[in-house]
Amino acid sequence: LLSYNCEGFVKKEIFLKRLSTLGKCRILEQKYNTFRASRNLKNRNIHLHEQLYILVKN
């Protein structure tokens, strides 16, 4: 199980491609609000997507 969000440096497609070489991988995605105490909130999206990568190794 690996948790990652859409603000990360690695794109979702790259994560999935690399994990898929190790076994069967699926993704669960959850939308949530951006942390409001952030100083740079006006330049950030209001919502983020958390991605849970579930890998069953070969």
C-alpha positions as CSV (number, residue, x, y, z in Angstrom):
1,L,0.0,0.0,0.0
2,L,1.4,3.4,-1.0
3,S,-0.3,6.7,-0.5
4,Y,0.5,9.7,-2.7
5,N,-1.4,12.9,-3.7
6,C,-1.8,14.8,-6.9
7,E,0.7,17.5,-5.8
8,G,3.6,15.0,-6.0
9,F,6.5,15.2,-8.4
10,V,5.8,11.8,-10.0
11,K,2.8,11.5,-12.4
12,K,0.1,9.0,-11.7
13,E,0.8,7.2,-15.0
14,I,4.5,6.7,-14.1
15,F,3.8,5.4,-10.7
16,L,1.3,2.9,-12.1
17,K,3.7,1.8,-14.9
18,R,6.5,1.1,-12.4
19,L,4.4,-0.6,-9.8
20,S,2.8,-2.8,-12.5
21,T,6.2,-4.4,-13.2
22,L,6.1,-5.8,-9.7
23,G,2.6,-7.3,-9.8
24,K,-1.1,-6.4,-10.1
25,C,-1.7,-2.8,-9.1
26,R,-4.9,-0.9,-8.6
27,I,-5.6,2.7,-7.5
28,L,-8.2,4.1,-5.1
29,E,-8.7,7.8,-5.3
30,Q,-10.2,10.2,-2.7
31,K,-10.9,13.9,-3.1
32,Y,-10.2,16.1,-0.1
33,N,-9.8,19.8,0.8
34,T,-6.4,21.5,0.6
35,F,-4.9,22.3,4.0
36,R,-6.3,25.8,4.7
37,A,-3.5,27.1,7.0
38,S,-1.0,27.1,4.1
39,R,0.6,30.4,3.3
40,N,0.4,30.0,-0.4
41,L,-3.2,28.9,-0.6
42,K,-4.3,31.4,-3.3
43,N,-1.9,29.6,-5.7
44,R,-3.1,26.1,-4.8
45,N,-6.2,24.1,-5.8
46,I,-9.1,24.1,-3.4
47,H,-9.2,20.3,-3.6
48,L,-6.5,17.5,-3.9
49,H,-6.8,13.9,-4.8
50,E,-5.1,11.3,-2.6
51,Q,-4.2,8.1,-4.5
52,L,-3.8,4.8,-2.7
53,Y,-1.8,2.3,-4.8
54,I,-2.5,-1.3,-3.8
55,L,0.0,-3.7,-5.1
56,V,-0.2,-7.5,-5.0
57,K,3.3,-8.8,-5.8
58,N,3.8,-11.6,-8.3
